[in-house]
């Protein structure tokens, strides 16, 4: 009589498959316990993963806006720091220039003229600052300097004087150089964009305009005031000494007078900084809330996972015991 072993073999394969399933489940639960995240989100969410995908997109978009707000806040801070430095230069040079009078000696006038030119150079350098390779005061054209070099501007300014010899003539020529829309400062001094401020998004409906370009009237006013005194150094051989002295005094007065408009610009930028900071706080709160929602959908309860892990371990031990029992079956034991 022939014996059939198909039933035993089938039972053996079923036992191996069950053991594999229990092992896989044990690995999943171990991973969940270690990571704190559900290993099979589709099953955990009942097959409805659309809400999770939508939530992830919202978190990613909000995260991008948060990063943009951080960068803009940093840029505004750098710009505000530059304007503060500009104001310090303005105030310091005003105090120096105001010490000059009609009775000042020529060496004293020469020293004040040289100091004013150095201040003009520092102001230009300040407005040419950049962060991460992006020019701060060049509008949308951030890949280059906002202003030409101080030497280039002063030399070009001096060429525009022609036969100017009186203080009034020089002042009028400087005003013309700064105000002419078809020449002077507009064409060779300012190198940035003229199409408006750089606009940066910090939310779906919120943007920040970086309006403080180097061509703004408030900044041109400060540069003009310093240039008046700097010309006394550039044209030391062409201008009479009394004209140079008067230019330095006038420069001091203009530097003092430019404080108000410069502070207005700084206040405006300060309000932009505050707006961005408030937006960042709001975004942080939204990200935290969305994170809690996502964790509620994806996080595995550690206590529940530990209990289930223990149950599966017991199932695996039982499965091993059954498999061992089947492996020890022998016909001899039944004869």
Rosetta silent file (secondary structure, phi, psi, omega in degrees, C-alpha in Angstrom):
SEQUENCE: XXXXXXXXXXXXXXXXXXXXXXXXXXXXXXXXXXXXXXXXXXXXXXXXXXXXXXXXXXXXXXXXXXXXXXXXXXXXXXXXXXXXXXXXXXXXXXXXXXXXXXXXXXXXXXXXXXXXXXXXXXXXXXXXXXXXXXXXXXXXXXXXXXXXXXXXXXXXXXXXXXXXXXXXXXXXXXXXXXXXXXXXXXXXXXXXXXXXXXXXXXXXXXXXXXXXXXXXXXXXXXXXXXXXXXXXXXXXXXXXXXXXXXXXXXXXXXXXXXXXXXXXXXXXXXXXXXXXXXXXXXXXXXXXXXXXXXXXXXXXXXXXXXXXXXXXXXXXXXXXXXXXXXXXXXXXXXX
SCORE:     score description
SCORE:     0.000 S_00000001
   1 L     0.000  133.295 -179.206    0.000    0.000    0.000 S_00000001
   2 L   -87.286  146.717  179.225    1.385    3.448   -0.948 S_00000001
   3 L  -103.748  139.858  178.374    1.519    6.311    1.566 S_00000001
   4 L  -104.245  130.351 -179.107    0.622    9.903    0.662 S_00000001
   5 L  -110.923   10.512 -177.149    2.672   12.748    2.205 S_00000001
   6 H   -62.641  -41.085 -179.309    0.893   15.615    0.456 S_00000001
   7 H   -63.126  -42.627  179.105   -1.092   16.524    3.552 S_00000001
   8 H   -66.189  -41.534 -178.850    1.996   16.671    5.737 S_00000001
   9 H   -66.428  -41.380  178.123    3.937   18.682    3.195 S_00000001
  10 H   -61.652  -42.521  179.686    1.065   21.113    2.770 S_00000001
  11 H   -64.545  -35.280  179.413    0.841   21.527    6.508 S_00000001
  12 H   -65.667  -44.905  178.914    4.580   22.100    6.653 S_00000001
  13 H   -64.987  -38.969  177.661    4.415   24.897    4.041 S_00000001
  14 H   -62.329  -38.152  179.091    1.466   26.468    5.817 S_00000001
  15 H   -66.649  -41.391  178.015    3.452   26.445    9.020 S_00000001
  16 H   -64.325  -41.444  179.730    6.427   28.122    7.313 S_00000001
  17 H   -64.064  -42.139  178.883    4.173   30.758    5.789 S_00000001
  18 H   -63.923  -38.969  178.754    2.550   31.463    9.117 S_00000001
  19 H   -63.854  -42.164  178.606    5.959   31.744   10.760 S_00000001
  20 H   -62.522  -42.345  179.017    7.080   34.217    8.082 S_00000001
  21 H   -62.189  -42.456 -179.633    3.929   36.266    8.581 S_00000001
  22 H   -67.060  -39.335  177.763    4.431   36.406   12.320 S_00000001
  23 H   -63.044  -43.759  178.963    8.081   37.354   11.862 S_00000001
  24 H   -60.819  -43.043  179.638    7.129   40.151    9.448 S_00000001
  25 H   -65.146  -37.365  178.085    4.554   41.446   11.887 S_00000001
  26 H   -63.470  -41.128  178.709    7.112   41.281   14.684 S_00000001
  27 H   -65.677  -41.479  178.704    9.543   43.331   12.591 S_00000001
  28 H   -60.589  -47.257 -179.334    6.850   45.908   11.785 S_00000001
  29 H   -66.118  -37.146  177.023    5.916   46.334   15.440 S_00000001
  30 H   -63.047  -41.318  178.081    9.574   46.537   16.469 S_00000001
  31 H   -65.572  -41.873  178.725   10.098   49.283   13.874 S_00000001
  32 H   -62.412  -42.090 -179.527    6.986   51.138   15.076 S_00000001
  33 H   -65.754  -36.590 -179.158    8.172   50.928   18.685 S_00000001
  34 H   -75.167  -40.826 -175.425   11.636   52.231   17.745 S_00000001
  35 H   -92.111  -22.160 -176.456   10.485   55.015   15.388 S_00000001
  36 L    78.232    6.295 -178.243    7.203   55.929   17.015 S_00000001
  37 E  -117.984  144.206  177.315    5.597   55.896   13.547 S_00000001
  38 L   -64.794  136.762 -176.038    3.086   53.511   12.097 S_00000001
  39 L   -81.695  -29.855 -179.717    4.763   51.207    9.602 S_00000001
  40 L  -120.247   87.663 -175.955    1.737   50.700    7.357 S_00000001
  41 H   -66.189  -37.418 -178.213    0.066   54.097    6.988 S_00000001
  42 H   -59.533  -45.586  179.162   -2.360   52.953    4.302 S_00000001
  43 H   -68.303  -41.542 -178.461   -3.796   50.262    6.567 S_00000001
  44 H   -63.963  -31.271 -179.291   -3.732   52.521    9.628 S_00000001
  45 L   -96.141   11.013  178.319   -5.688   55.197    7.742 S_00000001
  46 L    67.512   27.094 -179.838   -8.159   52.724    6.311 S_00000001
  47 L    82.462   -5.584 -179.299   -6.821   53.222    2.826 S_00000001
  48 L   -97.751   87.401 -178.554   -7.639   56.943    2.883 S_00000001
  49 L   -97.854    0.198 -178.472   -4.236   58.587    2.507 S_00000001
  50 H   -60.406  -41.762 -179.151   -5.525   61.650    0.648 S_00000001
  51 H   -64.373  -39.339  178.805   -5.887   63.689    3.826 S_00000001
  52 H   -66.336  -42.683  178.862   -2.337   62.864    4.853 S_00000001
  53 H   -62.989  -40.466  177.686   -0.965   63.789    1.415 S_00000001
  54 H   -63.955  -40.250  179.069   -2.892   67.064    1.512 S_00000001
  55 H   -65.497  -40.937  178.683   -1.548   67.762    4.982 S_00000001
  56 H   -63.746  -39.021  177.814    2.023   67.046    3.858 S_00000001
  57 H   -64.288  -40.869  179.847    1.623   69.457    0.922 S_00000001
  58 H   -65.668  -40.333  178.314    0.338   72.157    3.254 S_00000001
  59 H   -64.870  -42.639 -179.812    3.225   71.609    5.652 S_00000001
  60 H   -63.851  -43.990 -179.528    5.756   71.733    2.794 S_00000001
  61 H   -64.641  -44.774  179.458    4.246   74.938    1.360 S_00000001
  62 H   -65.393  -35.915  177.101    4.105   76.610    4.742 S_00000001
  63 H   -63.634  -37.677  177.295    7.675   75.499    5.416 S_00000001
  64 H   -64.781  -42.738  177.947    8.801   77.168    2.187 S_00000001
  65 H   -65.127  -36.977  178.906    7.088   80.411    3.179 S_00000001
  66 H   -65.156  -40.507  177.835    8.667   80.155    6.622 S_00000001
  67 H   -65.867  -40.976  177.788   12.113   79.761    5.051 S_00000001
  68 H   -62.212  -42.735  178.866   11.427   82.723    2.760 S_00000001
  69 H   -63.077  -38.010  178.095   10.341   84.818    5.730 S_00000001
  70 H   -62.714  -45.406 -179.707   13.529   83.876    7.575 S_00000001
  71 H   -65.340  -41.195 -179.810   15.691   84.948    4.635 S_00000001
  72 H   -67.856  -40.060  176.863   13.766   88.193    4.176 S_00000001
  73 H   -60.388  -39.429  177.875   13.964   88.945    7.880 S_00000001
  74 H   -66.385  -41.517  178.932   17.717   88.441    7.714 S_00000001
  75 H   -62.679  -45.443  178.740   17.952   90.678    4.636 S_00000001
  76 H   -61.527  -38.450  178.059   15.907   93.413    6.314 S_00000001
  77 H   -63.907  -40.210  178.060   18.125   93.158    9.368 S_00000001
  78 H   -66.854  -39.891  178.944   21.228   93.572    7.222 S_00000001
  79 H   -66.183  -41.809  178.658   19.679   96.540    5.425 S_00000001
  80 H   -63.503  -38.029  176.940   18.677   98.125    8.712 S_00000001
  81 H   -64.686  -37.908  177.973   22.226   97.623    9.970 S_00000001
  82 H   -65.667  -42.113  179.407   23.591   99.307    6.845 S_00000001
  83 H   -66.249  -34.879  176.268   21.263  102.280    7.300 S_00000001
  84 H   -64.424  -43.297  177.221   22.336  102.553   10.919 S_00000001
  85 H   -61.800  -40.531  178.440   25.976  102.628    9.807 S_00000001
  86 H   -61.594  -40.700 -179.458   25.062  105.270    7.232 S_00000001
  87 H   -67.711  -37.396  177.357   23.407  107.363    9.914 S_00000001
  88 H   -63.669  -43.618  177.252   26.459  107.083   12.146 S_00000001
  89 H   -61.342  -44.367  179.342   28.665  108.250    9.272 S_00000001
  90 H   -58.935  -48.629 -177.350   26.265  111.105    8.545 S_00000001
  91 H   -66.309  -41.627 -179.189   26.174  112.291   12.148 S_00000001
  92 H   -64.721  -44.719 -178.147   29.923  112.007   12.649 S_00000001
  93 H   -70.653  -34.174  177.304   30.770  113.898    9.478 S_00000001
  94 H   -59.559  -43.471  179.957   28.169  116.587   10.188 S_00000001
  95 H   -63.315  -39.555  179.598   29.839  117.275   13.521 S_00000001
  96 H   -68.340  -46.724 -176.633   33.251  117.500   11.849 S_00000001
  97 H   -64.985  -32.047 -177.658   32.096  119.717    8.982 S_00000001
  98 L   -73.598   -7.654  176.498   30.307  122.102   11.314 S_00000001
  99 L   -81.674  -12.709 -179.853   33.615  122.946   12.997 S_00000001
 100 L   -81.330  138.020  176.350   34.742  124.708    9.809 S_00000001
 101 L  -136.980  175.691  178.884   34.211  128.465    9.603 S_00000001
 102 L   -63.315  -20.177 -178.427   35.363  131.289    7.371 S_00000001
 103 L   -93.671    1.270 -177.239   38.242  131.824    9.790 S_00000001
 104 L   -67.971  143.608  179.401   39.503  128.216    9.633 S_00000001
 105 L   -71.753  158.410 -178.193   43.079  127.718    8.522 S_00000001
 106 H   -60.130  -44.231  177.839   43.845  126.075    5.190 S_00000001
 107 H   -59.506  -35.813  179.632   45.289  122.869    6.753 S_00000001
 108 H   -67.224  -41.268  177.663   42.123  122.566    8.827 S_00000001
 109 H   -64.628  -43.418  178.968   39.968  122.991    5.707 S_00000001
 110 H   -59.643  -42.891 -179.692   42.098  120.438    3.835 S_00000001
 111 H   -64.660  -41.614  178.983   41.686  117.939    6.663 S_00000001
 112 H   -67.037  -38.797  178.857   37.915  118.403    6.794 S_00000001
 113 H   -64.547  -42.725  178.783   37.644  118.074    2.992 S_00000001
 114 H   -64.489  -41.054  179.476   39.687  114.863    3.060 S_00000001
 115 H   -64.175  -37.988  179.558   37.560  113.502    5.913 S_00000001
 116 H   -67.285  -39.887  177.429   34.357  114.263    4.013 S_00000001
 117 H   -63.568  -41.284  178.200   35.616  112.453    0.937 S_00000001
 118 H   -63.362  -36.606  177.165   36.505  109.436    3.078 S_00000001
 119 H   -64.966  -42.993  177.717   33.013  109.554    4.581 S_00000001
 120 H   -59.103  -42.418  178.927   31.481  109.618    1.097 S_00000001
 121 H   -62.030  -43.078  179.265   33.573  106.576    0.200 S_00000001
 122 H   -65.637  -37.109  178.465   32.407  104.747    3.332 S_00000001
 123 H   -63.969  -43.111  178.686   28.790  105.618    2.571 S_00000001
 124 H   -63.230  -44.156  177.796   29.083  104.182   -0.923 S_00000001
 125 H   -60.464  -39.835  179.617   30.710  101.034    0.463 S_00000001
 126 H   -63.050  -43.056 -179.181   27.907  100.720    3.006 S_00000001
 127 H   -77.117   -9.643  176.186   25.196  100.934    0.347 S_00000001
 128 L   -96.698   12.231  179.167   27.073   98.382   -1.760 S_00000001
 129 L   -64.657  152.994  177.462   26.797   95.726    0.933 S_00000001
 130 E  -138.095  160.143  176.019   25.513   92.308   -0.046 S_00000001
 131 E  -132.013  126.387 -177.272   24.312   89.192    1.751 S_00000001
 132 L    53.689   37.912  177.924   24.872   85.723    0.299 S_00000001
 133 L    78.112    6.645 -179.731   25.992   87.357   -2.942 S_00000001
 134 E  -110.444  120.587 -179.321   22.808   89.429   -3.250 S_00000001
 135 E   -63.868  136.785 -174.334   23.178   93.203   -3.281 S_00000001
 136 L   -79.102  -35.949 -170.539   21.029   94.826   -0.585 S_00000001
 137 L  -116.910   25.002 -178.634   20.238   98.185   -2.178 S_00000001
 138 L  -105.782   15.665 -179.936   20.175   97.389   -5.915 S_00000001
 139 L    68.055 -134.988 -179.363   16.479   96.540   -6.172 S_00000001
 140 L   -80.116  -14.025 -179.838   15.740   93.456   -8.259 S_00000001
 141 L   -91.583   77.554 -169.696   19.191   93.507   -9.865 S_00000001
 142 L   -88.159   -3.058 -175.055   20.882   91.801   -6.946 S_00000001
 143 L   -89.878    7.030  178.996   23.863   90.294   -8.766 S_00000001
 144 L  -145.048  174.830 -179.303   25.882   93.511   -8.862 S_00000001
 145 L   -66.339  150.771  178.207   26.765   96.581   -6.833 S_00000001
 146 L   -77.035  -32.684 -175.323   24.084   99.184   -6.200 S_00000001
 147 E  -128.589  152.826  170.593   26.439  102.110   -6.787 S_00000001
 148 L   -68.441  169.936  179.154   29.487  102.913   -8.852 S_00000001
 149 L   -64.769  154.488 -179.891   32.694  103.509   -6.947 S_00000001
 150 H   -61.550  -39.294  179.798   32.950  106.763   -5.028 S_00000001
 151 H   -62.874  -43.441  179.834   35.943  107.844   -7.129 S_00000001
 152 H   -62.629  -41.073 -179.073   34.070  107.266  -10.381 S_00000001
 153 H   -68.816  -44.866 -178.560   31.077  109.281   -9.171 S_00000001
 154 H   -66.017  -39.372  178.191   33.100  112.193   -7.819 S_00000001
 155 H   -65.008  -41.490  178.610   35.230  112.382  -10.967 S_00000001
 156 H   -66.795  -35.189  178.082   32.120  112.340  -13.153 S_00000001
 157 H   -64.873  -42.832 -178.219   30.564  114.966  -10.930 S_00000001
 158 H   -63.721  -32.906  179.469   33.607  117.201  -11.257 S_00000001
 159 H   -66.672  -24.467 -176.399   33.398  117.046  -15.070 S_00000001
 160 L   -81.073   -7.355 -174.819   29.894  118.503  -14.908 S_00000001
 161 L   -76.601  -29.720 -179.152   31.034  121.709  -13.187 S_00000001
 162 L    60.509 -121.591 -178.775   32.500  123.335  -16.264 S_00000001
 163 L   -95.664   15.234 -179.998   33.439  126.898  -15.369 S_00000001
 164 L   -56.346  129.462 -177.834   31.647  126.830  -12.018 S_00000001
 165 L  -131.916  -23.879  179.854   33.676  128.915   -9.585 S_00000001
 166 L   -94.264  163.369  178.466   31.298  130.139   -6.886 S_00000001
 167 H   -59.735  -42.778 -179.721   29.774  128.098   -4.105 S_00000001
 168 H   -62.497  -39.157  179.144   26.315  128.566   -5.612 S_00000001
 169 H   -63.433  -44.359 -179.274   27.550  127.360   -9.003 S_00000001
 170 H   -64.892  -44.451 -179.921   29.079  124.213   -7.511 S_00000001
 171 H   -62.590  -40.002  178.853   25.984  123.436   -5.442 S_00000001
 172 H   -65.053  -38.581  179.717   23.756  123.899   -8.477 S_00000001
 173 H   -67.564  -39.637  178.331   25.959  121.566  -10.532 S_00000001
 174 H   -65.615  -43.165  177.465   25.885  118.898   -7.812 S_00000001
 175 H   -59.498  -43.446  179.538   22.089  119.168   -7.559 S_00000001
 176 H   -62.267  -40.656 -178.720   21.829  118.804  -11.323 S_00000001
 177 H   -63.623  -40.150 -178.592   24.078  115.734  -11.261 S_00000001
 178 H   -79.800  -27.648 -172.326   21.948  114.006   -8.645 S_00000001
 179 H   -98.650  -17.944 -176.837   18.545  115.057  -10.016 S_00000001
 180 L   -67.147  116.623 -179.321   18.965  114.687  -13.792 S_00000001
 181 L   -71.873  -14.093 -177.134   16.964  111.579  -14.819 S_00000001
 182 L  -110.866   14.083 -179.371   18.943  111.303  -18.054 S_00000001
 183 L  -168.967 -177.294  176.816   22.458  111.678  -16.675 S_00000001
 184 H    59.875 -127.574 -175.279   24.717  111.839  -13.662 S_00000001
 185 H   -59.020  -39.863 -175.236   23.603  109.709  -10.741 S_00000001
 186 H   -67.126  -31.432 -174.823   20.743  108.088  -12.629 S_00000001
 187 L  -102.427  -31.962 -178.635   22.869  106.806  -15.498 S_00000001
 188 L  -123.355  -18.816 -179.284   26.332  106.152  -14.035 S_00000001
 189 L   -81.736  -54.456  179.797   26.015  106.477  -10.252 S_00000001
 190 E   -88.620  126.375 -175.135   23.168  104.083   -9.509 S_00000001
 191 L  -109.279   -2.932 -176.982   23.717  100.640  -11.039 S_00000001
 192 L   -82.727 -169.806 -178.488   20.706   98.780   -9.691 S_00000001
 193 L   -76.728  152.227  178.171   17.264   98.166  -11.162 S_00000001
 194 L  -116.870    9.461 -176.219   14.870  101.005  -11.837 S_00000001
 195 L   -93.377   17.375  179.359   11.735   98.921  -12.255 S_00000001
 196 L   112.499  178.493 -176.275   10.619   99.059   -8.645 S_00000001
 197 L   -76.345  156.669  174.255   11.387   97.308   -5.405 S_00000001
 198 E   -75.731  126.254 -178.438   12.285   93.647   -5.031 S_00000001
 199 E  -105.263  128.669 -179.378    9.168   91.779   -3.895 S_00000001
 200 E  -123.122  131.073  179.035    9.518   88.639   -1.778 S_00000001
 201 E   -81.059  139.402  173.924    6.599   86.361   -0.771 S_00000001
 202 L  -125.445    5.780  178.647    6.246   85.332    2.860 S_00000001
 203 L  -170.850  176.063 -178.141    2.762   83.832    2.558 S_00000001
 204 L   -63.406  -31.121 -178.369    0.068   82.952    0.049 S_00000001
 205 L  -126.296    4.610 -177.764   -1.209   86.527    0.070 S_00000001
 206 L  -114.042  131.778  176.575    1.572   88.417    1.864 S_00000001
 207 E  -129.264  158.185  174.780    4.615   89.983    0.206 S_00000001
 208 E  -122.345  126.407  178.116    7.384   92.259    1.423 S_00000001
 209 E   -96.881  120.543  177.850    8.733   94.994   -0.827 S_00000001
 210 E   -85.370   83.096 -169.124   12.391   95.825   -0.261 S_00000001
 211 L   -80.899  -13.889 -173.750   11.915   99.480   -1.141 S_00000001
 212 L   -81.152   71.408  174.024   15.190  100.846    0.221 S_00000001
 213 L   -86.346  160.799 -176.234   17.172  101.006   -3.007 S_00000001
 214 L   -69.431   -9.355  177.823   20.185  103.291   -3.263 S_00000001
 215 L   -92.710   -0.167  177.772   18.288  105.565   -5.666 S_00000001
 216 L   -61.905  147.878 -177.170   15.666  106.498   -3.066 S_00000001
 217 H   -59.061  -37.076 -178.495   15.478  110.206   -2.345 S_00000001
 218 H   -62.143  -38.742 -178.597   16.295  109.671    1.340 S_00000001
 219 H   -81.523  -35.751  175.293   19.593  107.981    0.499 S_00000001
 220 H   -62.110  -34.783 -179.667   20.418  110.302   -2.392 S_00000001
 221 H   -63.581  -41.006  178.270   19.975  113.188    0.030 S_00000001
 222 H   -68.244  -44.330  179.451   22.636  111.789    2.345 S_00000001
 223 H   -63.393  -40.945  179.383   24.997  111.007   -0.526 S_00000001
 224 H   -61.247  -44.610 -178.550   24.483  114.454   -2.011 S_00000001
 225 H   -60.864  -42.320  179.039   25.272  116.117    1.319 S_00000001
 226 H   -70.944  -35.176 -179.438   28.522  114.178    1.672 S_00000001
 227 H   -64.293  -33.288  179.466   29.457  114.770   -1.972 S_00000001
 228 H   -57.899  -43.806  178.563   29.249  118.531   -1.468 S_00000001
 229 H   -76.623  -33.587 -179.035   32.086  118.360    1.032 S_00000001
 230 H   -65.202  -32.639  179.301   33.985  115.648   -0.853 S_00000001
 231 H   -63.021  -27.938  177.370   34.202  117.889   -3.932 S_00000001
 232 H   -63.733  -22.695  175.865   36.210  120.318   -1.835 S_00000001
 233 H   -90.154  -43.930 -178.488   38.881  117.639   -1.760 S_00000001
 234 H   -61.166  -40.739 -176.091   38.516  116.406   -5.358 S_00000001
 235 L  -108.778   38.627 -178.558   38.751  119.949   -6.780 S_00000001
 236 L   -59.535  -32.262 -178.357   41.225  121.341   -4.288 S_00000001
 237 L   -87.079  -17.105 -175.945   43.342  122.814   -7.104 S_00000001
 238 L   -97.569  -26.468 -174.307   40.437  124.234   -9.103 S_00000001
 239 L  -102.083  144.490  174.638   38.325  125.924   -6.424 S_00000001
 240 L   -62.252  152.506 -177.042   39.217  128.984   -4.329 S_00000001
 241 H   -60.835  -38.150 -177.875   39.920  128.236   -0.682 S_00000001
 242 H   -69.341  -30.980  176.495   36.920  130.211    0.551 S_00000001
 243 H   -67.985  -42.668  178.241   34.623  128.240   -1.779 S_00000001
 244 H   -61.402  -42.248  178.206   36.009  124.982   -0.453 S_00000001
 245 H   -62.558  -42.712  179.692   35.434  126.163    3.104 S_00000001
 246 H   -67.166  -35.209  177.888   31.856  127.162    2.285 S_00000001
 247 H   -65.074  -40.729  178.913   31.200  123.817    0.605 S_00000001
 248 H   -65.416  -41.683  177.667   32.317  121.935    3.704 S_00000001
 249 H   -63.511  -43.591  178.809   30.088  124.082    5.905 S_00000001
 250 H   -63.299  -37.465  177.598   27.161  123.571    3.534 S_00000001
 251 H   -60.521  -43.123  178.342   27.870  119.838    3.547 S_00000001
 252 H   -61.168  -42.721  179.606   27.593  119.802    7.333 S_00000001
 253 H   -64.357  -42.544 -179.732   24.255  121.625    7.229 S_00000001
 254 H   -67.763  -36.899  177.338   22.884  119.247    4.597 S_00000001
 255 H   -63.627  -40.307  176.011   24.076  116.218    6.532 S_00000001
 256 H   -63.911  -43.144 -177.574   22.260  117.497    9.607 S_00000001
 257 H   -69.073  -23.262 -177.753   19.128  118.181    7.566 S_00000001
 258 L   -80.659   -4.684 -177.310   19.078  114.697    6.005 S_00000001
 259 H   -62.124  -41.937 -174.892   18.629  113.026    9.392 S_00000001
 260 H   -61.130  -51.704 -177.780   14.842  113.331    9.370 S_00000001
 261 H   -66.302  -35.946  178.652   14.192  111.623    6.033 S_00000001
 262 H   -65.460  -40.012  179.062   16.762  108.920    6.748 S_00000001
 263 H   -68.396  -32.475  175.687   15.105  108.148   10.076 S_00000001
 264 H   -63.240  -43.096  178.236   11.716  107.952    8.364 S_00000001
 265 H   -63.944  -42.268  178.556   13.124  105.335    5.995 S_00000001
 266 H   -63.454  -38.897  178.183   14.648  103.421    8.878 S_00000001
 267 H   -64.437  -40.472  178.249   11.317  103.490   10.722 S_00000001
 268 H   -62.011  -43.499  179.346    9.546  102.130    7.653 S_00000001
 269 H   -68.064  -32.474  176.096   12.009   99.275    7.412 S_00000001
 270 H   -63.186  -38.459  177.347   11.604   98.673   11.129 S_00000001
 271 H   -67.332  -34.259  176.170    7.871   98.208   10.609 S_00000001
 272 H   -65.577  -42.342  177.483    8.646   95.724    7.819 S_00000001
 273 H   -59.104  -44.943 -179.749   10.915   93.793   10.163 S_00000001
 274 H   -62.697  -40.450  179.015    8.166   93.681   12.793 S_00000001
 275 H   -62.175  -44.139  179.684    5.644   92.490   10.190 S_00000001
 276 H   -65.826  -41.906  178.756    7.947   89.672    9.073 S_00000001
 277 H   -62.209  -42.612  177.827    8.683   88.645   12.668 S_00000001
 278 H   -62.438  -40.264  179.218    4.953   88.506   13.460 S_00000001
 279 H   -65.066  -38.238  179.466    4.385   86.415   10.345 S_00000001
 280 H   -65.683  -39.719  176.893    7.146   84.017   11.358 S_00000001
 281 H   -62.498  -43.269  178.281    5.571   83.553   14.799 S_00000001
 282 H   -62.042  -43.034 -179.577    2.222   82.856   13.123 S_00000001
 283 H   -66.837  -38.377  177.415    3.812   80.366   10.734 S_00000001
 284 H   -60.922  -41.871  179.151    5.593   78.589   13.585 S_00000001
 285 H   -65.186  -41.243  179.264    2.252   78.177   15.375 S_00000001
 286 H   -65.638  -41.816  178.822    0.603   76.863   12.192 S_00000001
 287 H   -64.154  -38.629  178.120    3.445   74.407   11.568 S_00000001
 288 H   -64.330  -42.167  179.765    3.214   73.175   15.151 S_00000001
 289 H   -65.067  -44.642  178.677   -0.545   72.668   14.808 S_00000001
 290 H   -65.647  -35.208  177.711   -0.192   70.839   11.506 S_00000001
 291 H   -63.914  -39.193  177.575    2.598   68.738   12.985 S_00000001
 292 H   -64.175  -42.351  178.445    0.320   67.665   15.834 S_00000001
 293 H   -61.916  -43.388 -178.990   -2.375   66.714   13.335 S_00000001
 294 H   -66.853  -40.681  178.738    0.086   64.689   11.292 S_00000001
 295 H   -62.438  -35.371  178.162    1.494   62.942   14.334 S_00000001
 296 H   -64.028  -28.064 -179.762   -2.040   61.974   15.315 S_00000001
 297 H   -88.395  -27.313 -171.743   -2.422   60.272   11.956 S_00000001
 298 H  -114.866  -16.389 -174.881    0.994   58.638   11.717 S_00000001
 299 E   -79.116  142.960  176.637    2.270   58.113   15.249 S_00000001
 300 L   -97.818  131.138  178.890    2.102   54.694   16.882 S_00000001
 301 L   -66.670  120.816 -174.297    1.003   54.557   20.507 S_00000001
 302 H   -63.745  -36.667 -179.988    4.048   53.180   22.372 S_00000001
 303 H   -68.749  -47.448  179.506    2.030   51.336   25.039 S_00000001
 304 H   -62.388  -40.428  179.555   -0.339   49.748   22.547 S_00000001
 305 H   -64.786  -39.994  179.683    2.564   48.840   20.269 S_00000001
 306 H   -64.246  -40.623  178.861    4.468   47.234   23.153 S_00000001
 307 H   -63.981  -46.633  179.965    1.428   45.128   24.116 S_00000001
 308 H   -65.261  -35.372  178.288    0.887   43.978   20.534 S_00000001
 309 H   -63.775  -40.941  178.963    4.602   43.275   20.179 S_00000001
 310 H   -65.103  -39.533  178.752    4.482   41.015   23.227 S_00000001
 311 H   -63.326  -43.714 -179.897    1.450   39.212   21.809 S_00000001
 312 H   -66.251  -37.062  176.134    3.197   38.629   18.492 S_00000001
 313 H   -59.851  -40.991  178.548    6.313   37.365   20.296 S_00000001
 314 H   -66.813  -39.170  176.974    4.153   34.835   22.076 S_00000001
 315 H   -62.186  -39.982 -179.576    2.552   33.839   18.765 S_00000001
 316 H   -66.310  -41.329  178.170    5.999   33.362   17.250 S_00000001
 317 H   -62.197  -41.052  178.327    7.128   31.212   20.179 S_00000001
 318 H   -65.715  -40.051 -179.873    3.976   29.096   19.825 S_00000001
 319 H   -64.429  -40.136  176.597    4.526   28.809   16.079 S_00000001
 320 H   -62.362  -39.075 -179.714    8.090   27.625   16.658 S_00000001
 321 H   -65.371  -41.922  179.055    6.781   25.064   19.128 S_00000001
 322 H   -65.303  -43.140  179.469    4.208   23.775   16.653 S_00000001
 323 H   -61.612  -42.434  178.473    6.808   23.611   13.898 S_00000001
 324 H   -64.002  -37.499  178.700    9.169   21.686   16.144 S_00000001
 325 H   -63.965  -43.172  179.148    6.355   19.305   17.065 S_00000001
 326 H   -65.801  -34.866 -178.441    5.579   18.667   13.406 S_00000001
 327 H   -68.512  -25.088 -177.474    9.243   18.112   12.645 S_00000001
 328 L   -90.897   -2.282  179.854    9.454   15.368   15.286 S_00000001
 329 L   -66.547  134.359  179.637    6.507   13.370   13.946 S_00000001
 330 L  -145.263  142.901  179.660    7.579    9.887   12.867 S_00000001
 331 H   -62.063  -29.345 -179.804    5.651    6.764   11.758 S_00000001
 332 H   -58.343  -34.381 -177.887    7.726    4.764   14.219 S_00000001
 333 H   -68.654  -14.611 -177.529    6.012    6.571   17.065 S_00000001
 334 H  -110.573    6.443  177.941    2.675    5.172   15.953 S_00000001
 335 L   -98.284    0.000    0.000    3.676    1.502   15.414 S_00000001
